[in-house]
Amino acid sequence: MAPKRTNTSKKRLVKARAPSAHKPPTVIRKVPQFPDHCDEVAYDKHGRPTYTKTGYKLTPRGASACADRLRIWTECHPPFIALPPEYYPKEDSKPKELPTLLWGIPFTHEQAADYAKRHGMGEISKLNLPFLVLTNLIRYTGIKIRCALPLTLKHQYLVVLYENWSLQSGIMSEEREAHAVKVIQRELKSNFEPMWWWDRGRNPIRQDSYCQMDLFPKYVYKGKDF
């Protein structure tokens, strides 16, 4: 059964448009030019591409260029402290028309490993670790949450409570939501409050995009710890 949706809950997650927000920003910068040689593949002596367990092996300058591209993209897409109204789906919105944003708390592999150690989980593979942590968090919070990959350079995972596409189908009561957040913060030893993060898996990197801090200066997170 979907949690009951209330107008009060929506206001906590979607920031109301202030009168001044109708004025367009003075300057809207495009995402800076990505470096050359991104995704440059390494070839063996026979001219065949080389592979790793995760795909093509890149040349050193290709790998460096990819890292710089991700840094540029991340800096231009910080998390939001509240969801801009422009990113709240309407009934006729289509997936390609809006980005996917996730409301949740980020955590690192080190936090997950510390959690496993404190709970006596033993040796766990790096691949399975976040999902075992998530299983425990689901049991402790009593709500349906999931794990995702947020757009951030300092965290590997995100405990997701909502995504912008799900706000119309159901929102928790304020009390239940606050309890879940408190439990997640306690278990992960996190000081982060939930924010709206860019879904790294469903928002492809694009050169023809704009800096979000210019589009929505009142909504973006101003911290540097992401």
C-alpha positions in Angstrom: 0.0 0.0 0.0 1.4 3.4 -1.0 2.0 5.9 1.8 -0.5 8.6 2.0 0.3 11.7 0.1 -0.3 15.1 1.8 0.2 18.7 0.6 2.3 19.4 3.6 4.7 16.6 2.6 5.0 17.9 -0.9 6.0 21.4 0.4 8.8 19.8 2.4 10.3 18.4 -0.8 9.4 20.8 -3.5 10.4 24.4 -2.8 7.6 26.9 -3.5 8.5 29.4 -6.2 9.3 32.8 -4.8 8.2 35.9 -6.7 11.8 36.8 -7.5 12.3 33.3 -8.9 10.4 34.4 -12.0 13.3 36.7 -13.0 15.8 34.8 -15.1 19.4 34.6 -14.0 21.7 37.4 -15.4 24.2 34.8 -16.7 23.5 31.2 -17.5 26.7 29.3 -18.2 26.9 26.2 -20.3 28.9 23.2 -19.1 32.6 24.0 -19.8 34.2 22.2 -22.7 35.1 18.6 -21.9 38.7 17.7 -22.4 39.9 15.9 -25.6 40.7 12.2 -25.7 37.7 11.2 -23.4 37.1 7.4 -23.7 40.3 6.9 -25.8 40.6 3.1 -26.0 44.0 1.3 -25.5 44.9 -1.2 -28.3 47.3 -4.2 -28.2 50.2 -4.7 -30.5 47.9 -6.4 -33.0 45.6 -3.3 -33.2 42.8 -4.9 -31.2 41.1 -3.1 -28.3 42.0 -4.3 -24.8 39.5 -5.1 -22.1 39.1 -5.1 -18.4 36.4 -6.7 -16.3 34.2 -3.6 -16.7 34.7 -2.9 -20.4 37.3 -1.4 -22.7 40.6 -0.4 -21.2 41.4 3.3 -21.7 44.8 4.8 -22.4 46.2 6.8 -19.5 45.3 10.1 -21.1 41.8 8.7 -21.9 41.3 7.7 -18.3 42.5 11.1 -17.1 40.2 13.0 -19.5 37.2 10.9 -18.4 38.0 11.8 -14.7 38.2 15.5 -15.7 34.9 15.3 -17.6 33.1 13.7 -14.6 34.5 16.4 -12.3 33.3 19.2 -14.6 29.9 17.6 -15.0 29.5 17.1 -11.2 30.6 20.6 -10.4 27.9 21.9 -12.7 25.2 19.6 -11.2 25.3 19.9 -7.4 22.5 18.5 -5.3 19.5 20.5 -4.5 18.3 21.3 -1.0 14.8 21.3 -2.4 13.4 20.2 -5.8 12.9 23.1 -8.2 9.3 23.2 -9.5 10.6 22.8 -13.0 11.8 19.3 -12.2 8.5 18.2 -10.6 6.8 16.0 -13.2 3.4 16.9 -14.5 0.8 14.3 -15.4 1.8 14.4 -19.1 5.5 14.7 -18.5 7.7 12.2 -20.3 10.9 10.6 -19.0 13.1 12.3 -21.6 11.7 15.7 -20.8 13.0 15.9 -17.2 16.1 14.6 -15.4 15.8 11.9 -12.7 16.5 13.3 -9.2 16.7 11.2 -6.1 16.0 12.4 -2.5 18.2 10.7 0.0 21.4 10.4 2.0 24.8 9.6 0.4 27.3 7.3 1.9 30.8 6.0 1.1 32.2 2.5 0.8 34.1 3.2 3.9 30.9 4.0 5.8 29.4 0.7 4.5 32.4 -1.3 5.6 32.4 0.3 9.0 28.6 -0.5 9.3 29.3 -4.2 8.3 32.1 -4.4 10.9 30.0 -2.9 13.7 27.2 -5.4 12.9 29.5 -8.4 12.7 28.7 -9.2 9.0 32.1 -10.7 8.3 33.9 -10.5 5.0 31.6 -9.1 2.3 32.5 -8.4 -1.3 32.6 -4.7 -2.3 29.8 -5.4 -4.8 27.4 -6.9 -2.3 28.2 -4.6 0.6 25.9 -1.7 -0.1 22.9 -4.0 -0.7 23.4 -5.9 2.5 23.6 -2.5 4.4 20.4 -1.5 2.6 18.6 -4.7 3.6 19.3 -3.9 7.3 18.1 -0.3 6.8 14.9 -1.5 5.3 14.3 -3.6 8.3 15.1 -0.8 10.8 13.1 1.9 9.0 10.2 -0.2 8.0 9.9 1.5 4.6 10.8 0.7 1.0 14.1 2.3 0.2 16.7 1.5 -2.4 20.3 2.1 -3.2 21.5 4.2 -6.2 24.6 5.8 -7.6 24.5 9.6 -7.0 26.4 12.2 -9.1 29.2 13.0 -6.6 32.9 12.7 -6.4 33.1 11.9 -2.7 30.3 9.3 -2.2 29.7 6.0 -3.9 26.1 5.2 -2.9 22.8 6.9 -2.0 20.0 5.7 0.2 17.0 6.7 -1.8 13.6 7.6 -0.1 12.0 9.3 -3.1 12.6 10.2 -6.7 11.0 13.2 -8.5 9.0 10.8 -10.7 7.4 9.1 -7.7 6.2 12.1 -5.8 2.8 12.0 -7.5 2.2 8.4 -6.4 2.9 8.6 -2.7 4.7 10.6 0.0 5.2 9.5 3.6 3.8 11.3 6.6 6.2 13.8 8.1 6.6 11.7 11.3 7.4 8.5 9.4 9.8 10.3 7.1 11.6 12.0 10.0 12.0 8.6 11.7 13.5 7.0 8.6 16.0 9.8 8.1 17.1 9.6 11.8 17.6 5.9 11.6 19.6 6.1 8.4 21.8 8.9 9.7 22.4 7.0 12.9 23.2 3.6 11.3 25.6 5.2 8.7 27.0 7.7 11.1 26.1 10.4 8.6 25.7 14.1 9.2 24.1 14.7 5.8 20.5 15.8 5.6 18.5 14.3 2.7 18.9 16.3 -0.6 17.9 15.9 -4.2 20.8 14.2 -6.0 21.3 13.6 -9.7 20.9 10.0 -10.7 24.2 9.1 -12.2 22.8 6.1 -14.0 19.9 7.8 -15.7 21.2 11.3 -16.5 23.7 10.9 -19.3 26.6 13.4 -19.5 25.9 16.0 -22.2 28.1 18.8 -23.5 25.0 20.9 -24.5 23.8 21.4 -21.0 23.7 24.3 -18.5 25.2 24.9 -15.1 22.5 24.2 -12.5 23.8 26.7 -10.0 23.0 29.5 -12.6 19.6 28.1 -13.5 18.5 27.5 -9.9 20.8 29.5 -7.5 18.3 29.4 -4.6 17.9 25.6 -4.7 21.4 24.2 -5.1 23.5 23.0 -2.2 26.4 25.4 -1.6 28.6 23.0 0.3 31.8 21.6 -1.1 31.6 18.1 0.5 30.1 16.3 -2.4 
